[in-house]
Amino acid sequence: MTIQLRSVDVPDFGIPLDQPAIPAATFEARCRSAYERAGCGWVVVYADREHFANIAFMSGFEPRFEEALLLLGPKDRRILVVGNENLSYAPVAGLPGLEVVLSQSLSLMAQDRTQKPSLAAVLRDCGLGAGQTIGLVGWKYFEAEEWDDPVPGFFVPAFLVAVLTRIAGDAAAIRDVTPVLMHPGTGLRAVVDADQIASYEWAAARASAALWRIVRGVREGDSELEAASRMGYAGEALNCHMMLASSDASAPVIGLRGPTARILRRGDGVSSAVSYWGGLSSRAGLIADRDDAFLETAKAYFEGLIAWYETADISVPGGAIFDRVVETLAKGNLRSALNPGHLTGHDEWVHSPVRPNSTDTIASGMPFQVDIIPVPMPDGWSLNCEDAVTFANEDLRNDLRTRHPQVFERIEARRAFVRDRIGVEIRDSILPMSSTPLCLPPFWLDSDKLLVRG
């Protein structure tokens, strides 16, 4: 395989303005399916400002400032339990038939608690009681090798487990049903429909365009804050903090860091990422226009990216993708710091079928981050090219074309660009969601030059 550095004009694929809405019937179907799969008398979905993805996926609501609970009960009962501030915000939810109740224990400190001070009392009034089984959805769940206690562990605050146990009268009645939503093969959030794909494409397109404005606009002598300001943030919902970090050869580039007043100098390594609900975009390289040693490493990394796209497909086991990427990167003395690819959504990382020896297979409808972070990197070097894709079989692609023709046109235009200008054939089953698909400029002071195959 030959990898070259070549001047490439990245087309304007269009930046969507209106975000496609999720139909009310979809939220309703998700809740009904989750309740049936959980097999409990009640399902309680926990959320707070950071851990909002499950409740947002189920209802269209995500809490501001406070915690919140979504209760799913018999006869299609759907109840949103909120604190003082979210009581007026709850109407943003798209879930039909939703009851909204106040529990002031979920409010911030010093706010009024004279009306509904007891969470346990509120939940009992909703219908939860002794002798019932209660399925609890946290923000993640323990795998078997992590937890050997006969009583389940839950990724929710201890107060909620204590309250539910007291209501049910038996700790064994509280069950962890988080995998119903988050399992990498069977979870409801692992596979999405055409409407959700269109909504996530809106986010991925806008996030990647914002990041590209940073990469293309960077100048020697910028502060990190100045460079980051070029993203043109318009208020899109973030699923993780914005990142921009740099360093010279005296220290590593800490990619998760936010921008500071540090001045960008020629030869520095730099990394940046922007992520909205449905798609993160990240690039890393050098503040330079040429560095032969770095270029050779970047080429080896780019071969790893190509290996991902050539291997990943519907019905392919995640372990096979993992092995192919690991083998390819190893030729350049690199490895992937984390899983080379994972499910994404309202939160940036949901789970991943791409693991060592994983038999979980890629399914149509899976929203993915092509997330290959190469290590080791010398101090002052950084390298990354991460974007969102979605897997879709012919039926799902046809549904997307029918329901969201402009989204489908952008995706097809991106595929043609990657094939014709980057030299990589992307399968029809892989939908590139980013406005800069497989665009890797190693040198940010000459960002018109991208790595290409050919």
TORVEXLO-972125 format. One record per residue: y, z, x of N, C-alpha, C in turn; residue in three letters. Coordinates in pm, whole numbers, plus 50000, padded with zeros to 5 digits. Layout:
N
YZXYZXYZXALA...
//
This chain:
454
498815000050085500005000050000501245000050088MET502204991450057503444990850132504584996250046THR505305005950099506465011650030507705007950110ILE508715002650042509944998250107511135005150043GLN512225005550116513515010250066514354997950037LEU514764996449910515404983849870516544986849772ARG517594978749779518694979949682518194975749544SER518384984449447517924981849311519024986049214VAL519394976949124520314980449016519514986648902ASP519834999048868519165005648755519895001648628VAL519224995148533519904990748411520405002348327PRO521364999348244521795008848142520875006948021ASP519905015948006518955014847895519535019847764PHE520735025447770521345031047650521125046047642GLY522175053247609522085067747594522185070947445ILE521115075847382521145078347237522145089147201PRO522825087247089523815096947042523215106146938LEU522655100646831522085108846724520645112746758ASP520365125646758519005130246785518155128946660GLN517035121746667516175120446550515715134146499PRO515745135846368515385148546306513885149246280ALA513355161346282511955163646246511895165846096ILE511115158046023511045159645877510555173645836PRO511065178245724510655191445673509155192045652ALA508555181145607507115181045582506325183245711ALA506885179145825506205181245953506175195945989THR507305203045973507315217345997506315224345904PHE506295220145780505385226045682503935224045725GLU503595212045767502225209045809501845217045933ALA502775218646027502485226546147502175240946112ARG502965246746024502735260645985501405262245912CYS501115253145823499855254045748498665252745843ARG498755243345937497655241446032497485253646122SER498595259246171498505271046256497875282746182ALA498255284646058497695295745979496195293845959TYR495795281645925494375279045902493555280746030GLU494085275746141493345276846267493245291146316ARG494275299146290494265313046337493205321246266ALA492965318346138491935325546064492235340246043GLY493505343846029493915357746008494665358945875CYS494785371345830495525373545706496995370145720GLY497565373445836498945370045868499025364846011TRP499975356046036500295351646172501745355446199VAL501965361646315503305365846355503665358346483VAL504705350146478505165342446594506405349346650VAL506295354046775507405361146838508345351146906TYR509645354446907510625346246979511785354847025ALA512365350947138513675356047179514415344347244ASP515555347047303516385335947350515675327647457ARG514915334047545514205326547648512895321047596GLU512205328447511510875324747463510965320047318HIS511605308647300511915303847166511075291947124PHE510305286147216509725272947193508745272547078ALA507875282647067506885282446960507535283046822ASN508515291746807509155293046675509995280746644ILE510605274746746511385262546723510485251146681ALA509335249846744508395239346710507885241046567PHE507725253346524507155255946391508185255146279MET509445258046310510415259946202511735252546220SER512045248146343513355242446368514425252846396GLY514045265646395514965276746423514645282546560PHE515685286146635515495293746759516585304446765GLU516225316646802517175327646790518295327146894PRO519455331346853520585333146943520825348146961ARG520885352647084521185366347123520045376347096PHE519265374446991518335384646944516885379846953GLU515985389046919514605385246893514465380546748GLU513375373846719513085369646582511585368246566ALA511125368746441509705367146408509565356946296LEU508565348346308508165339646198506835344646147LEU506775348346019505555353245958504955342245871LEU503685339545891502935330145808501855338045736LEU501865337345603500935345545527500195337945419GLY499475345245336498685338945229499555330745134PRO498955320745075499625312344975500905306045031LYS500835301645157501955294745222503225303145231ASP503055316345244504245324645267504805321545405ARG506115319545413506805317145539508065325545539ARG508115334845632509205344645634509795345145774ILE511105343945783511815345045909512495358645913LEU512145366846012512695380246027513715379846140VAL514965383246110516055381746207516925394246206VAL517775395346308518755406046316520075402046256GLY521085410046282522385408246217523005394446243ASN522995390146369523725377946402523015365346357GLU521705365546357520965353546319520805351846169ASN521225361746093521135360545948521935348545898LEU523105346345957523935334945916523525322045984SER522735323046092522305311346167520985305646113TYR520245313746040518915309845992518885296845912ALA519945293245840519885280645763519675268045847PRO519785268845981519505256946061518025253346058VAL517185262746018515735260246015515425248645921ALA514465240445962514065229145879512805231445799GLY512245243445807510995246645738511265249445591LEU510675241845500510915244145357510235256945309PRO510805262745202510215274745143510335286945229GLY511275287145323511395298045418512205309545359LEU511605321345356512325333445319512945339245445GLU514175344145433514855350345546515125364945513VAL514645373945600514825388245577515465394545700VAL516205405145678516925412045783516125423745836LEU516045424745968515525436746033516475440146147SER517255450546127518335453346220517855458846354GLN516595462546364516035466246495516055454546592SER516125442346540516175430446625517585427446673LEU518555434946625519955432646661520255438746798SER521385434446856521825440146982522295454546964LEU522305461747075522665475847072524075477947015MET524225488946941525485493446882525885485846757ALA525115475546720525405468846594524875477146477GLN525345474146359524995481646239523485482046215ASP522965493746185521555495546151521385503746023ARG522405503945940522355512345821521605505945704THR521365492645709520735486045596519205485245611GLN518755479745723517315477845746516965482445888LYS516935495545911516745500446048515305500246097PRO514325499246009512925500546049512195487146041SER511755481946155511005469546157509675471146083LEU509025482346101507745484646032507915484045881ALA508975490245832509215490045687509475475845637ALA510225468245714510505454345676509215446245669VAL508365447745769507125440045771506195444245658LEU506165456945627505335461345513505875455545382ARG507215455245369507805449245249507455434345238ASP507265427945351506895413745350505455411645306CYS504625422145316503245420945272502195424545374GLY502595427445498501645431545599501185445845569LEU499885448645588499395461945557498075465145621GLY497595477145594496345482045651495175473445603ALA494205471845692493005464345656493125449445674GLY494305444645712494485430245733494325426745881GLN493905414645908493945409646045495275402646067THR495855404746184497165399146217497025391146346ILE497295378246340497295369746458498675369546519GLY498775372646648500065373646716500205362046815LEU501335355046808501635343946898502735348446994VAL502395349347124503365352547226503855340047296GLY504515342047413505065330347482504075324147579TRP502975330747604501835325147677500655334447651LYS499515331847713498345340247688497535341947815TYR496745352647820495885355347934494655346347929PHE494305340548045493015333948059491945344648081GLU490685340748063489595350448069489565358048202ALA489815351148311489715357548442490875367048471GLU491895366948386493055375548407492965388848334GLU492065389948237492105401548147490685405548109TRP490275417748149488905422248118488885434648031ASP490025438447975490085449847884489565445547747ASP488775453947679488295450047545489405448647442PRO490535455447464491705453747375492535442147429VAL492895432447345493625420647394494955424347459PRO495365416247555496715417247610497595406747546GLY498845410047528499755400947457501025398847539PHE501495386347545502775383547607503875384147501PHE504125396447456505215399747365505685413747404VAL506855418247360507275431847390506315442247332PRO506165453347404505235463847362505575469347224ALA506865469547188507235475347059506595467846944PHE506455454646960505905446746851504415449446834LEU503685450446944502265453746935502085467646873VAL502925477146912502835490646858503085490846708ALA504115483646664504455483346521503335476846440VAL502825465446488501765458546414500475466646411LEU500165473646520498965482146522499095493446421THR500265499346415500485510146320500365504946176ARG500865493046151500785487446016499345484345979ILE498615477946073497235474046043496275485846043ALA496635496546115495775508346120494645507246219GLY494585496446297493485494446390493915484246494ASP493865488146623494275478946729493435466346731ALA492165467446689491265455846690491665445446586ALA492515449246492492945439846389494025430346439ALA494595433146557495645424746612494995415046711ILE495105402246686494425392146766495435382646829ARG495145378646952496015369047021495625354946978ASP496485348446902496215334846856497165324746920VAL497785328747032498685319647102498035306347138THR496715306247176496105293247208496135283147093PRO496255287846970496355278546858497535269046878VAL498595274046942499765265546967499785259847108LEU499265267247208499575263847346498385259747431MET497185259347376496035254747455496295240447501HIS495945237047629496295223847681495495212347623PRO494435215347547493665204647485493725204747335GLY493675216647277493575217947131494805224047066THR495765228647144496945235047087497785225347005GLY498395230546900499235222146814500385215746890LEU500885222746989502035217447064501625207647173ARG500315206347199499845197247303499915182647260ALA499965180147130499985166447078501085165546972VAL501975155746988503095154346894503065140546829VAL503835139146722503865126646647505065118146686ASP505245106946618506305097346653507695103346639ALA507915111646538509235117546519509565127146633ASP508585134946675508835144246784509015136746916GLN508265126146935508465117747055509895112547059ILE510385107846945511745102546940512785113446970ALA512545125446919513455136546945513445140247093SER512235140847152512145144047294512725132947381TYR512585120347338513155109347416514665110347421GLU515275114647312516715116947309517105126547421TRP516335137347433516645147547533516375142447674ALA515225135947693514875131247827515835120547876ALA516245111647786517185101147824518525107047866ALA518985116747790520285122647820520235131447945ARG519145138847963519005147448081518945139048208ALA518165128248204518045119848323519355112648355SER520075108648252521375102248276522365112148337ALA522325124648290523205134848346522885137348493ALA521595138148523521195140348662521605128548749LEU521425116348697521765104548775523245103948808TRP524085109048717525515109548746525795118648865ARG525005129348878525155138148994524745130849122ILE523565124749119523025118049237523955106749282VAL524385098449189525205086949225526635090949263ARG527065102349214528455106249238528675115349357GLY527605120449419527765130349524528525124649644VAL529355132949703530135128949819530035139649929ARG529995135350052530055144850162531355152850151GLU531255166050159532425174650143532555180650005GLY531755175849909531715182149777531225196549790ASP531695205149705530985217749684529815214849589SER528815223449591527705221849496528235222049353GLU529235230349328529795231149193530465218049153LEU531185211949246531805198949216530735188549187GLU529685188249269528615178449247527965180549111ALA527695192949076527035195848948527915192248829ALA529225193248845530125190748733530085176248686SER529585167448771529545153248734528445150148632ARG527605159748601526545157148504527105153648366MET528335158448337528935155248207528245162348092GLY528035175048106527315182648002528055182047870TYR527295178747763527895176847630527385186947528ALA526765197847574526305208147483524865206747438GLY524105197847501522685196347465521935209547488GLU520885211647409520105223947419519275223847547ALA519515233647633518815234747760517475242047741LEU516435237347810515205245247808514965252547940ASN515855250748035515905259348154517295257648214CYS517655266548304518985265948364519145253248447HIS520375248548459520675236948543520565241248689MET520005232448774519765235848913520465225949006MET521075231149112521545222949222521655232049344LEU520925228149450520895236449571520845227449693ALA521385232549803521395224949928521235234550045SER520935228850161520845236850283520835227650403SER521255233150517521075225950643519755230450705ASP519525226550828518235228950892517985243550927ALA518925252250897518745266450928517985274050820SER517755267650704517115274750593516495264750496ALA515515269150417514935260050318515885257450203PRO515665246250137516385243250012515635250349899VAL516305259449831515685267249724515975260149593ILE515025252049550515275242649441515625248949308GLY515185261249283515465267649154516875273349145LEU517605273249256518915279549257519955271249183ARG520905277949123522035271249061523115268249164GLY524095259749127525125255549223526065266849261PRO526555266249386527515275949438528685268249499THR529525275549570530675269349636530305263249771ALA529035263549807528615258049937529025243249947ARG529525239150063529975225450086528815216950137ILE528655205250078527595195950117528015188450242LEU527145189150344527425182450471526375171650497ARG526745161750573525815151150610524585157250679ARG523425152850635522175157750691521555169050612GLY522295174750517521745185550433520655180150341ASP519695188650311518795185950200519425190650070GLY519145183549961519745186949832518755184349720VAL518785192949620517895191649504518675195049379SER518385187849270519055190649144518115187549028SER518305194648917517505192348797518315195648673ALA518115187448570518715189548438517605188348336VAL517545197848242516435197848146516915201848008SER516715192747912516985195547772515645196547698TYR515695200747571514465202547495513685189347488TRP512625188247567511795176447560511695168647689GLY512505171847789512395164047911513295168848023GLY512695171948136513435175348256513495163248349LEU514595162048420514725151948524515185158948651SER514515156048764514865162248891514795151849003SER515715152849096515695144749217516085153649335ARG515495150649449515855157649572515765147749688ALA516625149749786516655140849901517585146350008GLY518175137550086519105141350192520505136350161LEU521505144350202522885139650202523055131250328ILE522635118750316522605109650431522475095450379ALA522585085850470522305071950433521135066350512ASP520605074350605519435069950680518865081650759ARG517545082550764516825092050848515385087250851ASP514955081650962513655075050968512485084650945ASP512565096551001511475106050982511355110250836ALA512495112850774512485116750633511965105250547PHE512335093050581511915081550502510395080150503LEU509755082550616508305081450622507645091950531GLU508185103950530507655114350441507895110550295THR509075105150265509385101050128508435090050082ALA508085080750170507145070150134505775075950101LYS505315085650180504015091950153504035099150019ALA505155105549988505295112149859505285102049745TYR505985090949763506055080749659504665075049629PHE503835074049730502455069649706501725079449615GLU502015092349631501425102249541501865100449398GLY503145097049377503635094249242502925082149183LEU502785071649262502105059649213500665062849176ILE500015071249258498625075149229498535082049093ALA499525090049060499525096748929499545086248817TRP500475076948826500615066948720499405057748712TYR498755055148823497595046348822496335053248771GLU496325066548774495135074148733495255079648592THR496415084648557496595091348428496455081348313ALA495695085248212495525076848094494845085347987ASP494905080647866494215087447755492735088147785ILE492155099847760490735103047780490365106147925SER491315105248018491045108748158491095123948174VAL490095130148237490145144648259491295148548353PRO491895159848323492995164348408492555166648551GLY491295170648571490805172748706490795159948789GLY490555148748725490545135948797491955132348845ALA492955135048762494345132548802494715141548919ILE494345154248908494615163849013494035159049146PHE492755155349144492085151249267492725139049331ASP493065129149248493635116749302494995119349367ARG495815127449304497125130349361496985138349490VAL496105148549487495895156749607495415148149723VAL494455139349699493915130649805494995121449861GLU495825115949775496845106549820497925113749900THR498395125149852499425132549924498925137150060LEU497645140750067497075145950193497165135650306ALA497175122950272497305112550375498645113650448LYS499645119050381500945121150443501185135550480GLY500085143550487500165157850521501025165650422ASN500905161650295501625168250187500635173750085LEU501135182550000500395187149884501415190149773ARG500915191849652501795194949539501915210149526SER503145215049524503365229449518502775235649392ALA502835228449281502315233049153501395222249098LEU500945223848974500125213548911500875200248914ASN500235189548956500895176448955500925170548814PRO501755176248729501875171848590501515182848493GLY502305183948386502055194548287502665190648153HIS502195197148049502745195247916504165200847910LEU505015194147834506375198847818506745198747670THR507965202947640508405203447501509715210847489GLY509805219747391511015227747377511195236847498HIS510095241647555510165248147684509695238247790ASP510165240147912509925230048014508455228948051GLU507735240148049506315240348088505545247547978TRP504665240447911503835246447805502495250847863VAL501755241747922500435244047980500105231148055HIS498915230248113498565217848180497065215548183SER496615203648140495225199848162494985195248306PRO496055193248383495925188348520495765200448613VAL494495203948634494125215448716492875212048795ARG492585219348900491335216848974490125218048883PRO489265207948885487995207848810488195208348659ASN489385205248609489645205848466488945194448392SER488255198048285487635187948198488485185248074THR489625192348060490545189347951491095175247971ASP490995167047869491375152947884492755150147826THR493365139647875494645135047823494425129147684ILE495275132747589495155128047451496415120447412ALA496255111347319497405104347262498335114547196SER499625113447229500615122547175501005133747268GLY500395134347387500725145147480502055142347550MET503035151547538504295150247611504145156647750PRO504475149147854504175153247991505395152748082PHE505405161648180506275160548296505455155648414GLN505875144648476505275140248602505945148648711VAL505345159948739505985170648817505205172648947ASP505535164849048504855165949178505895170349281ILE505825183049319506785188749414506125189249550ILE506545180649644505825179749772506175191149868PRO505145196849926505265206950030504195204050135VAL504355208850258505505216550308506665207450345PRO507855213050339509075206250379509745214250490MET510185207750596510955214950698512225220850638PRO512735231350699514025236750656515065225550655ASP515865225550548516905215350536516455202150479GLY515175201150439514665189250372514285192750229TRP514445183150140513975184750002513655170949945SER512635170449861512155157649809511535159849672LEU511975152149575511405153249441511825141349355ASN510935137849262511235127349164510435130749040CYS511055137848947510355142948829511015137848701GLU510165132848609510665128148481509595130148373ASP510005128348249509115130048134508485116748093ALA507225117548051506525106247987505765111947868VAL505305103147781504425107147671503285097147663THR502085102247638500925093547621500815089547474PHE500515076847449500425072047311499445060447303ALA498505061347210497595050147187498285039447103ASN497575028847073498205017647003498725021746866GLU497965029746793498405034046660499695042046668ASP499765051246763500975059446777502145050846824LEU501895041546913502985032646957503505024246841ARG502605019446758503035011546641503845020146544ASN503435032746528504165041846440505555044346496ASP505645046446627506945048546691507815036146676LEU507255024346697508005011846682508555010446540ARG507755014146441508175012846301509225023146263THR509005035446303509875046346260511145047446345ARG511035043846472512175045546564512255033346657HIS512665021946602512625009546680513505009846804PRO514665016346798515535016646916514915024947028GLN514265035846990513565043947090512485035547157VAL511715028447077510625020347131511175009347222PHE512285003247185512884992747268513314998247403GLU513905010147405514295016047533513075018747620ARG512015023847559510795026747634510205014047694ILE510145003347616509594990747666510474984747776GLU511784986347764512674981247868512474989047998ALA512255001947987511995010048107510675005748172ARG509665003448090508374999248144508524985948222ARG509274976648165509484963748231510234965448363ALA511214974448363511964977148486511064982748595PHE510224992448560509334998348660508364987848714VAL507884979348627506954968848669507654958548758ARG508804953548713509434942148778510294946048898ASP510904957848895511824961549003511264972349096ARG510454981549042509854992049126508484987649176ILE507874978049107506604972549152505394980649112GLY505544988849009504434997248964504114993648819VAL502874990348793502434986748658502134999548581GLU502925002248478502695014048395501875009948274ILE500795016948251499935013948136500725014548005ARG500285006747907500915007147775500845021147714ASP499845028947752499655042247693500645052447748SER501375049147855502335058447915503735054147876ILE504435062547800505785059547754506795066247846LEU507525058747928508555064848013509765069047928PRO510075081847931511145087347847512485088147920MET512445087548052513625089348135514455076648144SER515755078248159516655066948181516585061748324SER515895069048413515765064948553514295065748594THR513415058248528511975059848550511545055748691PRO510875065048759510355062848895511435058448994LEU512665062148968513765058849057513945070049159CYS513565067449283513655077649387514535072549501LEU515795077349508516655074349622516525085549725PRO515905083149840515755093949938517095098649995PRO518075089249999519355092150065520475091449962PHE521075102849934522045103549825523385097149860TRP523645094649986524875087550022524675072450020LEU523465068149988523165053949970522175053049853ASP522605058449740521685060249627521335047349555SER521975036149591521555023249536520195018949590ASP519795024749700518515020949760517415030249711LYS516405024149647515285031549590514005027649663LEU513035036549659511715033249708511015024249606LEU510405013649656509705004049570508375000449636VAL507484995549555506214990549607506324975549625ARG505884970649743505934956349762506154952549907GLY
//
